[in-house]
Amino acid sequence: MKKIIKKIIPIIFLIILIPLTSCQGIYCLNRTKIENKINRQREIKNLKTLKPNHKLRKIARLRVNEIIRKNEYRHNLNSLQKLPNRVGYKNWERIGEIIGRKWKSEKALVKAWKGSKTHRREMFRKKYKDIGCYSKRLYNNWGNLTVCIFGVRNNK
């Protein structure tokens, strides 16, 4: 009986852990596709494309997890201003953030952001040079939660 329990516990743990931590299934959004779609929209507007930045992706991941942890679907400028230095995105001049949830495709998400005046302003801000997105599939009424971070560094 003990042998069976020892074998079952890790399986139960994985069954519980995998849906909470991974992005699997039909409605999982891909951060690279989101970044590419944003860049395609920038090209259409004759703007320079943004360079994917792993540190901004880390900030986006931290913001997604913070939103989930605090159960607060909103921008937090205080947190956003502290994160770049925490992850090593040094000498930054400007950081911007857009948040989206419940969208079932990258195309629908970017289209919705494009349709919002404030999100569109961030996506098409000429000054930005870097981008980092992160999306997490949530198993509640939030669906996907996606954060994209835009940045530009000083040339110091």
VENQUIDA-V673495 format. One record per helix or strand. SS is the DSSP state (H for helix, E for strand). FROM is the first residue (numbers start at 1). LEN is the number of residues. Records with the same first field share a line. If there is no record, write none. Layout:
SS->FROM-LEN  FROM-LEN
This chain:
H->2-20  31-14  54-17  77-11  106-9  117-7
E->51-2  92-10  130-8  144-10
